[in-house]
Amino acid sequence: MTTERRTADNTGLAKVAAQYSVDTFVINQSLVLRINPAGAGW
């Protein structure tokens, strides 16, 4: 972490939230494909 808390809190939190959203989306997509490949349109 950095000592500049004022800017680091907002941008860092946004980056973590965005990364978490992307990771969750990718994980959910891969789980859906793995569990139900026919329903995924492939």
CHARMM-style PDB file with segment names, atoms N, HN, CA, C and O in Angstrom:
ATOM      1  N   MET     1       0.835  -1.191   0.000  1.00  0.00      PROA
ATOM      2  CA  MET     1       0.000   0.000   0.000  1.00  0.00      PROA
ATOM      3  C   MET     1       0.875   1.249   0.000  1.00  0.00      PROA
ATOM      4  O   MET     1       2.083   1.184   0.230  1.00  0.00      PROA
ATOM      5  N   THR     2       0.253   2.356  -0.256  1.00  0.00      PROA
ATOM      6  HN  THR     2      -0.728   2.409  -0.443  1.00  0.00      PROA
ATOM      7  CA  THR     2       0.991   3.619  -0.336  1.00  0.00      PROA
ATOM      8  C   THR     2       0.632   4.514   0.844  1.00  0.00      PROA
ATOM      9  O   THR     2      -0.387   4.316   1.505  1.00  0.00      PROA
ATOM     10  N   THR     3       1.485   5.496   1.094  1.00  0.00      PROA
ATOM     11  HN  THR     3       2.313   5.657   0.557  1.00  0.00      PROA
ATOM     12  CA  THR     3       1.238   6.391   2.218  1.00  0.00      PROA
ATOM     13  C   THR     3       0.270   7.501   1.835  1.00  0.00      PROA
ATOM     14  O   THR     3      -0.258   8.177   2.717  1.00  0.00      PROA
ATOM     15  N   GLU     4       0.019   7.711   0.529  1.00  0.00      PROA
ATOM     16  HN  GLU     4       0.448   7.161  -0.188  1.00  0.00      PROA
ATOM     17  CA  GLU     4      -0.925   8.742   0.098  1.00  0.00      PROA
ATOM     18  C   GLU     4      -2.327   8.175   0.157  1.00  0.00      PROA
ATOM     19  O   GLU     4      -2.842   7.639  -0.824  1.00  0.00      PROA
ATOM     20  N   ARG     5      -2.937   8.304   1.333  1.00  0.00      PROA
ATOM     21  HN  ARG     5      -2.518   8.740   2.130  1.00  0.00      PROA
ATOM     22  CA  ARG     5      -4.223   7.656   1.574  1.00  0.00      PROA
ATOM     23  C   ARG     5      -5.371   8.327   0.830  1.00  0.00      PROA
ATOM     24  O   ARG     5      -6.302   7.653   0.389  1.00  0.00      PROA
ATOM     25  N   ARG     6      -5.314   9.639   0.690  1.00  0.00      PROA
ATOM     26  HN  ARG     6      -4.558  10.186   1.049  1.00  0.00      PROA
ATOM     27  CA  ARG     6      -6.469  10.372   0.141  1.00  0.00      PROA
ATOM     28  C   ARG     6      -6.809   9.907  -1.272  1.00  0.00      PROA
ATOM     29  O   ARG     6      -7.965   9.595  -1.559  1.00  0.00      PROA
ATOM     30  N   THR     7      -5.822   9.857  -2.149  1.00  0.00      PROA
ATOM     31  HN  THR     7      -4.883  10.109  -1.916  1.00  0.00      PROA
ATOM     32  CA  THR     7      -6.099   9.451  -3.527  1.00  0.00      PROA
ATOM     33  C   THR     7      -6.045   7.931  -3.664  1.00  0.00      PROA
ATOM     34  O   THR     7      -6.764   7.355  -4.480  1.00  0.00      PROA
ATOM     35  N   ALA     8      -5.209   7.292  -2.882  1.00  0.00      PROA
ATOM     36  HN  ALA     8      -4.625   7.760  -2.219  1.00  0.00      PROA
ATOM     37  CA  ALA     8      -5.033   5.844  -3.012  1.00  0.00      PROA
ATOM     38  C   ALA     8      -6.297   5.096  -2.604  1.00  0.00      PROA
ATOM     39  O   ALA     8      -6.616   4.054  -3.175  1.00  0.00      PROA
ATOM     40  N   ASP     9      -7.013   5.623  -1.622  1.00  0.00      PROA
ATOM     41  HN  ASP     9      -6.753   6.470  -1.158  1.00  0.00      PROA
ATOM     42  CA  ASP     9      -8.227   4.945  -1.178  1.00  0.00      PROA
ATOM     43  C   ASP     9      -9.242   4.852  -2.300  1.00  0.00      PROA
ATOM     44  O   ASP     9      -9.764   3.772  -2.579  1.00  0.00      PROA
ATOM     45  N   ASN    10      -9.526   5.973  -2.946  1.00  0.00      PROA
ATOM     46  HN  ASN    10      -9.102   6.850  -2.719  1.00  0.00      PROA
ATOM     47  CA  ASN    10     -10.560   5.986  -3.973  1.00  0.00      PROA
ATOM     48  C   ASN    10     -10.147   5.192  -5.206  1.00  0.00      PROA
ATOM     49  O   ASN    10     -10.888   4.318  -5.656  1.00  0.00      PROA
ATOM     50  N   THR    11      -8.982   5.484  -5.750  1.00  0.00      PROA
ATOM     51  HN  THR    11      -8.380   6.193  -5.384  1.00  0.00      PROA
ATOM     52  CA  THR    11      -8.572   4.803  -6.973  1.00  0.00      PROA
ATOM     53  C   THR    11      -8.268   3.335  -6.697  1.00  0.00      PROA
ATOM     54  O   THR    11      -8.588   2.467  -7.509  1.00  0.00      PROA
ATOM     55  N   GLY    12      -7.659   3.064  -5.570  1.00  0.00      PROA
ATOM     56  HN  GLY    12      -7.398   3.769  -4.910  1.00  0.00      PROA
ATOM     57  CA  GLY    12      -7.349   1.678  -5.232  1.00  0.00      PROA
ATOM     58  C   GLY    12      -8.602   0.856  -5.045  1.00  0.00      PROA
ATOM     59  O   GLY    12      -8.687  -0.285  -5.500  1.00  0.00      PROA
ATOM     60  N   LEU    13      -9.578   1.445  -4.369  1.00  0.00      PROA
ATOM     61  HN  LEU    13      -9.509   2.372  -3.999  1.00  0.00      PROA
ATOM     62  CA  LEU    13     -10.835   0.736  -4.138  1.00  0.00      PROA
ATOM     63  C   LEU    13     -11.554   0.500  -5.457  1.00  0.00      PROA
ATOM     64  O   LEU    13     -12.124  -0.570  -5.669  1.00  0.00      PROA
ATOM     65  N   ALA    14     -11.532   1.488  -6.346  1.00  0.00      PROA
ATOM     66  HN  ALA    14     -11.069   2.358  -6.174  1.00  0.00      PROA
ATOM     67  CA  ALA    14     -12.172   1.349  -7.650  1.00  0.00      PROA
ATOM     68  C   ALA    14     -11.497   0.246  -8.459  1.00  0.00      PROA
ATOM     69  O   ALA    14     -12.171  -0.553  -9.110  1.00  0.00      PROA
ATOM     70  N   LYS    15     -10.170   0.203  -8.419  1.00  0.00      PROA
ATOM     71  HN  LYS    15      -9.622   0.852  -7.890  1.00  0.00      PROA
ATOM     72  CA  LYS    15      -9.441  -0.833  -9.159  1.00  0.00      PROA
ATOM     73  C   LYS    15      -9.765  -2.213  -8.607  1.00  0.00      PROA
ATOM     74  O   LYS    15      -9.986  -3.156  -9.367  1.00  0.00      PROA
ATOM     75  N   VAL    16      -9.792  -2.328  -7.286  1.00  0.00      PROA
ATOM     76  HN  VAL    16      -9.613  -1.562  -6.669  1.00  0.00      PROA
ATOM     77  CA  VAL    16     -10.101  -3.618  -6.670  1.00  0.00      PROA
ATOM     78  C   VAL    16     -11.519  -4.040  -7.022  1.00  0.00      PROA
ATOM     79  O   VAL    16     -11.760  -5.202  -7.350  1.00  0.00      PROA
ATOM     80  N   ALA    17     -12.449  -3.110  -6.958  1.00  0.00      PROA
ATOM     81  HN  ALA    17     -12.253  -2.166  -6.692  1.00  0.00      PROA
ATOM     82  CA  ALA    17     -13.846  -3.424  -7.273  1.00  0.00      PROA
ATOM     83  C   ALA    17     -13.981  -3.841  -8.730  1.00  0.00      PROA
ATOM     84  O   ALA    17     -14.681  -4.806  -9.037  1.00  0.00      PROA
ATOM     85  N   ALA    18     -13.318  -3.125  -9.625  1.00  0.00      PROA
ATOM     86  HN  ALA    18     -12.749  -2.341  -9.375  1.00  0.00      PROA
ATOM     87  CA  ALA    18     -13.401  -3.455 -11.046  1.00  0.00      PROA
ATOM     88  C   ALA    18     -12.781  -4.824 -11.308  1.00  0.00      PROA
ATOM     89  O   ALA    18     -13.343  -5.638 -12.041  1.00  0.00      PROA
ATOM     90  N   GLN    19     -11.627  -5.072 -10.709  1.00  0.00      PROA
ATOM     91  HN  GLN    19     -11.171  -4.412 -10.113  1.00  0.00      PROA
ATOM     92  CA  GLN    19     -10.956  -6.351 -10.904  1.00  0.00      PROA
ATOM     93  C   GLN    19     -11.814  -7.480 -10.352  1.00  0.00      PROA
ATOM     94  O   GLN    19     -11.912  -8.540 -10.969  1.00  0.00      PROA
ATOM     95  N   TYR    20     -12.434  -7.265  -9.199  1.00  0.00      PROA
ATOM     96  HN  TYR    20     -12.354  -6.404  -8.698  1.00  0.00      PROA
ATOM     97  CA  TYR    20     -13.283  -8.281  -8.587  1.00  0.00      PROA
ATOM     98  C   TYR    20     -14.489  -8.561  -9.477  1.00  0.00      PROA
ATOM     99  O   TYR    20     -14.882  -9.715  -9.647  1.00  0.00      PROA
ATOM    100  N   SER    21     -15.075  -7.515 -10.044  1.00  0.00      PROA
ATOM    101  HN  SER    21     -14.756  -6.577  -9.906  1.00  0.00      PROA
ATOM    102  CA  SER    21     -16.233  -7.688 -10.919  1.00  0.00      PROA
ATOM    103  C   SER    21     -15.852  -8.502 -12.143  1.00  0.00      PROA
ATOM    104  O   SER    21     -16.572  -9.422 -12.532  1.00  0.00      PROA
ATOM    105  N   VAL    22     -14.716  -8.165 -12.754  1.00  0.00      PROA
ATOM    106  HN  VAL    22     -14.131  -7.418 -12.438  1.00  0.00      PROA
ATOM    107  CA  VAL    22     -14.270  -8.878 -13.949  1.00  0.00      PROA
ATOM    108  C   VAL    22     -13.998 -10.338 -13.606  1.00  0.00      PROA
ATOM    109  O   VAL    22     -14.431 -11.236 -14.327  1.00  0.00      PROA
ATOM    110  N   ASP    23     -13.281 -10.578 -12.507  1.00  0.00      PROA
ATOM    111  HN  ASP    23     -12.930  -9.847 -11.922  1.00  0.00      PROA
ATOM    112  CA  ASP    23     -12.968 -11.947 -12.114  1.00  0.00      PROA
ATOM    113  C   ASP    23     -14.242 -12.742 -11.850  1.00  0.00      PROA
ATOM    114  O   ASP    23     -14.357 -13.890 -12.279  1.00  0.00      PROA
ATOM    115  N   THR    24     -15.188 -12.147 -11.156  1.00  0.00      PROA
ATOM    116  HN  THR    24     -15.095 -11.215 -10.807  1.00  0.00      PROA
ATOM    117  CA  THR    24     -16.439 -12.836 -10.855  1.00  0.00      PROA
ATOM    118  C   THR    24     -17.185 -13.153 -12.137  1.00  0.00      PROA
ATOM    119  O   THR    24     -17.742 -14.242 -12.279  1.00  0.00      PROA
ATOM    120  N   PHE    25     -17.202 -12.212 -13.071  1.00  0.00      PROA
ATOM    121  HN  PHE    25     -16.750 -11.328 -12.955  1.00  0.00      PROA
ATOM    122  CA  PHE    25     -17.894 -12.427 -14.336  1.00  0.00      PROA
ATOM    123  C   PHE    25     -17.258 -13.579 -15.097  1.00  0.00      PROA
ATOM    124  O   PHE    25     -17.960 -14.456 -15.599  1.00  0.00      PROA
ATOM    125  N   VAL    26     -15.935 -13.583 -15.185  1.00  0.00      PROA
ATOM    126  HN  VAL    26     -15.364 -12.870 -14.777  1.00  0.00      PROA
ATOM    127  CA  VAL    26     -15.229 -14.640 -15.919  1.00  0.00      PROA
ATOM    128  C   VAL    26     -15.464 -15.984 -15.258  1.00  0.00      PROA
ATOM    129  O   VAL    26     -15.705 -16.980 -15.941  1.00  0.00      PROA
ATOM    130  N   ILE    27     -15.394 -16.022 -13.934  1.00  0.00      PROA
ATOM    131  HN  ILE    27     -15.198 -15.214 -13.379  1.00  0.00      PROA
ATOM    132  CA  ILE    27     -15.607 -17.282 -13.213  1.00  0.00      PROA
ATOM    133  C   ILE    27     -17.025 -17.791 -13.451  1.00  0.00      PROA
ATOM    134  O   ILE    27     -17.224 -18.976 -13.717  1.00  0.00      PROA
ATOM    135  N   ASN    28     -18.012 -16.898 -13.355  1.00  0.00      PROA
ATOM    136  HN  ASN    28     -17.850 -15.935 -13.139  1.00  0.00      PROA
ATOM    137  CA  ASN    28     -19.393 -17.305 -13.577  1.00  0.00      PROA
ATOM    138  C   ASN    28     -19.586 -17.811 -14.998  1.00  0.00      PROA
ATOM    139  O   ASN    28     -20.260 -18.820 -15.206  1.00  0.00      PROA
ATOM    140  N   GLN    29     -19.004 -17.127 -15.978  1.00  0.00      PROA
ATOM    141  HN  GLN    29     -18.457 -16.307 -15.809  1.00  0.00      PROA
ATOM    142  CA  GLN    29     -19.138 -17.553 -17.362  1.00  0.00      PROA
ATOM    143  C   GLN    29     -18.534 -18.937 -17.568  1.00  0.00      PROA
ATOM    144  O   GLN    29     -19.140 -19.787 -18.220  1.00  0.00      PROA
ATOM    145  N   SER    30     -17.353 -19.167 -17.019  1.00  0.00      PROA
ATOM    146  HN  SER    30     -16.861 -18.476 -16.490  1.00  0.00      PROA
ATOM    147  CA  SER    30     -16.704 -20.460 -17.208  1.00  0.00      PROA
ATOM    148  C   SER    30     -17.479 -21.557 -16.492  1.00  0.00      PROA
ATOM    149  O   SER    30     -17.548 -22.685 -16.981  1.00  0.00      PROA
ATOM    150  N   LEU    31     -18.065 -21.236 -15.334  1.00  0.00      PROA
ATOM    151  HN  LEU    31     -18.008 -20.320 -14.937  1.00  0.00      PROA
ATOM    152  CA  LEU    31     -18.868 -22.236 -14.622  1.00  0.00      PROA
ATOM    153  C   LEU    31     -20.113 -22.591 -15.420  1.00  0.00      PROA
ATOM    154  O   LEU    31     -20.487 -23.759 -15.515  1.00  0.00      PROA
ATOM    155  N   VAL    32     -20.753 -21.574 -15.994  1.00  0.00      PROA
ATOM    156  HN  VAL    32     -20.449 -20.624 -15.916  1.00  0.00      PROA
ATOM    157  CA  VAL    32     -21.950 -21.819 -16.800  1.00  0.00      PROA
ATOM    158  C   VAL    32     -21.592 -22.683 -18.002  1.00  0.00      PROA
ATOM    159  O   VAL    32     -22.312 -23.626 -18.329  1.00  0.00      PROA
ATOM    160  N   LEU    33     -20.490 -22.365 -18.654  1.00  0.00      PROA
ATOM    161  HN  LEU    33     -19.905 -21.599 -18.388  1.00  0.00      PROA
ATOM    162  CA  LEU    33     -20.077 -23.145 -19.819  1.00  0.00      PROA
ATOM    163  C   LEU    33     -19.760 -24.579 -19.422  1.00  0.00      PROA
ATOM    164  O   LEU    33     -20.070 -25.516 -20.157  1.00  0.00      PROA
ATOM    165  N   ARG    34     -19.149 -24.745 -18.274  1.00  0.00      PROA
ATOM    166  HN  ARG    34     -18.897 -23.984 -17.677  1.00  0.00      PROA
ATOM    167  CA  ARG    34     -18.744 -26.078 -17.842  1.00  0.00      PROA
ATOM    168  C   ARG    34     -19.971 -26.903 -17.437  1.00  0.00      PROA
ATOM    169  O   ARG    34     -20.051 -28.091 -17.749  1.00  0.00      PROA
ATOM    170  N   ILE    35     -20.908 -26.284 -16.754  1.00  0.00      PROA
ATOM    171  HN  ILE    35     -20.843 -25.319 -16.501  1.00  0.00      PROA
ATOM    172  CA  ILE    35     -22.060 -27.028 -16.249  1.00  0.00      PROA
ATOM    173  C   ILE    35     -23.061 -27.279 -17.383  1.00  0.00      PROA
ATOM    174  O   ILE    35     -23.621 -28.370 -17.480  1.00  0.00      PROA
ATOM    175  N   ASN    36     -23.287 -26.285 -18.231  1.00  0.00      PROA
ATOM    176  HN  ASN    36     -22.832 -25.398 -18.152  1.00  0.00      PROA
ATOM    177  CA  ASN    36     -24.343 -26.407 -19.231  1.00  0.00      PROA
ATOM    178  C   ASN    36     -23.854 -25.906 -20.592  1.00  0.00      PROA
ATOM    179  O   ASN    36     -24.261 -24.830 -21.029  1.00  0.00      PROA
ATOM    180  N   PRO    37     -22.996 -26.660 -21.262  1.00  0.00      PROA
ATOM    181  CA  PRO    37     -22.450 -26.197 -22.549  1.00  0.00      PROA
ATOM    182  C   PRO    37     -23.532 -26.071 -23.614  1.00  0.00      PROA
ATOM    183  O   PRO    37     -23.437 -25.201 -24.479  1.00  0.00      PROA
ATOM    184  N   ALA    38     -24.557 -26.918 -23.571  1.00  0.00      PROA
ATOM    185  HN  ALA    38     -24.634 -27.625 -22.868  1.00  0.00      PROA
ATOM    186  CA  ALA    38     -25.601 -26.854 -24.600  1.00  0.00      PROA
ATOM    187  C   ALA    38     -26.400 -25.568 -24.471  1.00  0.00      PROA
ATOM    188  O   ALA    38     -26.797 -24.987 -25.481  1.00  0.00      PROA
ATOM    189  N   GLY    39     -26.644 -25.115 -23.249  1.00  0.00      PROA
ATOM    190  HN  GLY    39     -26.322 -25.587 -22.429  1.00  0.00      PROA
ATOM    191  CA  GLY    39     -27.432 -23.915 -23.038  1.00  0.00      PROA
ATOM    192  C   GLY    39     -26.649 -22.651 -23.271  1.00  0.00      PROA
ATOM    193  O   GLY    39     -27.229 -21.565 -23.264  1.00  0.00      PROA
ATOM    194  N   ALA    40     -25.347 -22.751 -23.477  1.00  0.00      PROA
ATOM    195  HN  ALA    40     -24.876 -23.633 -23.482  1.00  0.00      PROA
ATOM    196  CA  ALA    40     -24.527 -21.561 -23.649  1.00  0.00      PROA
ATOM    197  C   ALA    40     -24.493 -21.117 -25.117  1.00  0.00      PROA
ATOM    198  O   ALA    40     -23.898 -20.089 -25.440  1.00  0.00      PROA
ATOM    199  N   GLY    41     -25.117 -21.875 -25.984  1.00  0.00      PROA
ATOM    200  HN  GLY    41     -25.601 -22.710 -25.721  1.00  0.00      PROA
ATOM    201  CA  GLY    41     -25.165 -21.473 -27.376  1.00  0.00      PROA
ATOM    202  C   GLY    41     -23.977 -21.959 -28.194  1.00  0.00      PROA
ATOM    203  O   GLY    41     -23.789 -21.521 -29.329  1.00  0.00      PROA
ATOM    204  N   TRP    42     -23.176 -22.853 -27.637  1.00  0.00      PROA
ATOM    205  HN  TRP    42     -23.328 -23.209 -26.715  1.00  0.00      PROA
ATOM    206  CA  TRP    42     -22.027 -23.352 -28.405  1.00  0.00      PROA
ATOM    207  C   TRP    42     -22.413 -24.624 -29.111  1.00  0.00      PROA
ATOM    208  OT1 TRP    42     -21.592 -25.212 -29.815  1.00  0.00      PROA
TER     209      TRP     42
END
